[in-house]
Amino acid sequence: MIAVVVGALLFKGFERLWDMLPWVALILAVLVIVGLVAMVRILRRTDDMFSMVIAIVVGVFVTLGPLAFQLSTG
């Protein structure tokens, strides 16, 4: 439940960030995605590729999703 709330807050934060400071949002998006993958790697303590791919997909959706929605709506 906490992860859903944090993900939603990140999504809304990146939505505003892409609108105001796109270069900062891009740098932070990369850092968030790398951070998620690192967290999965630390918590799982294995080379579980499936979990890392899920972390990448979730990171891309949360950080780059708002940009995609902004570009699609004009």
Beta strands, then each sheet from edge to edge (+ up, - down):
end
